[in-house]
Amino acid sequence: LVFTEEDKYDLYSNLLFKYFLAEGVVCGHDLFVASAKEHPDNILKELPAPLLDDTCGKELGDEAAAVKSEDFQDSMKIAWRYQNLPKMEASPTTYTKFGHYYDVSKKMSPQLCQSAKWHSFYLHDELSFEPKMKTCNMNSGYARLLQSIQRIISQEGFDGSDPQKKQRNVLRIGIQSLGSILWGDDVCCSDTPEDAHSLTKFLYVLRGLLRKSLSACIITLPAHLIQNKAIMERVTNLSDMVVGLESFIGSERETNPLYKDYHGLVHVHQIPRLNSLICDVSDTKDLAFRLKRKLFTIERLHLPPDLSDTVSRASKQDLAGSAKLLSSGCGAMAIGKKHLDF
Amino acid sequence: QGRFTLLRDTRTDGSFLVHHFLSFYLRAGCKVCFLALLQSFSHYNIVAQKLGVSLAAAKERGQLVFLEGLKSCLDLVFGEEEQQGQPSPLQFLSGSTSDLRALFDFVRVSLTPSDGDSWKGPVLLVDDLSVLLSLGAAPVAVLDFIHYCRVSVCYQLKGNIVVLVHSNEDSEDEENELIVNSLCHHSDLILWAEGLATGFCKDVHGQIKIIKRLSLRQAAEQDLVQIYQYKIQDRNVTFFARGLSAAVL
């Protein structure tokens, strides 16, 4: 269960959502799209086009070739301690065959779209049906969504209930803007919502459905609107993976020289720890994203070299404040609060 | 015998302790009732196999009673009306009752020894209690449930209880903090796994505070506090004194 906290204007999290669905189309998975905001048909028309292997290889191949020519084999003289560290690749390289790349400037072709089997749930179309399950005091919009998902899972055999189906497929579920007022939940509007447990109950039942079947789910949630932080903590506990996107639009970080190459930060709050005592933690915790004309990339955040002549006290404090953010880790391992000054 | 152990985690995931206690008590030959509210059976099974215990075999011979919360919830929500007259342990979800009596009855029935049982001491293991709040149980109901379990398992059956809760220092979840504080006061042993205050480290995953609450049983005694750091590996967790991680030595 992948949880994405939306950025303020929902530009980038929407992009991530579409990537998830597009990957499903390309891999031949079945899709289930649910939204209360825009009709799923429209969402599906806007999926980014996949980059075919040769064009993608060529683009990244040029970049890689440029990097290699600078690669000097002689040992470093001043920064010799860094010699032993593995060379970090800032952007995805050609040899990773897991997943596909997408061109954000182009839309996916209708033939490719239609080749995928997809189910949709648009809340305002479904309001007339009464849910047949026990709603358990849950918001009726959520209850209907759960019923719809459960029906698809058992009808299409994602839970292995149909032994005759030889080819088992994966169901990718995408739920947009959960918790917003459009779903009938006031958890985003007030500090003491009328039904504080609807969202968490929904997530628990959804988690049960996902564990029981061959499905994966991405949910986007306008976390910045939720006043009651207790609910966010419970939601984090109920999810496997939680990622927050913080865009720089409209915030003071937009003009911060530290972030001039990027459009926003990626906060990984939690990573899944399934079927194992340990989880797969990467070395770096500081990730930022940027939207180039064609690609949306997530990279390690690296500080630009401090080349200014006048290093004033104000800018140093600014950097120190940002550096404090850099040292905060992911929730599954540890989050540091104190900032060690060297 | 008759001990209440509280597992607590802050800023990190303390579930490795749950896996440890599960395999520990099963290997010791105790009858275990495990309320697994957050993960599926196969998750625990795969980890337990790495630790050398087979949950499926334990279930088969009746040593382990496993409540898979997620599955139970699905049965309750999507299932047919009241089958076989057995109320679901998670009855409180449907809103018909607000207390956790059905869950307690489940625990009591599972751990009451029947004829022909040769297991040493019953054990109740809960992972994790904070989920009950997310599902709409009131904090008082959760505390009542724990109280009833303690009376039944610790005093009447002379067994042990191990419960995992999450907590954060500056948490805004007051209901959760209420439960955690109350449980802390009534525990015999608290194992508190915390993330390092200085942030993420590859070689030291966190620190664990072991608090033996001697003051609970005897008035004049002081609690004994020990702090170690740990690193989690695939099949094992290594503990060491603070600052003496293998990476540093």
Interface residues (C-beta under 8 A of the other chain):
Chain A: M133 K134 C136 N137 L146 Q150 H197 T200 K201 L203 Y204 V205 R207 G208 L209 R211 K212 N228 K229 A230 E233 R234 N237 L238 R273 L274 N275 S276 L277 I278 C279 V281 D283 K285 S327 S328 G329 C330 G331 A332 M333 A334 I335 G336 K337 K338 L340
Chain B: R11 T12 D13 S15 F16 H19 L38 Q39 S40 S42 H43 I46 V47 K50 L70 K71 C73 L74 L76 V77 F78 L93 S94 G95 S130 V131 L133 S134 L135 G136 H166 N168 S171 E172 D173 E174 E175 N176 G195 L196 A197 T198 G199 F200 C201 K202 H205 G206 I232 Q233 D234 R235 N236 V237
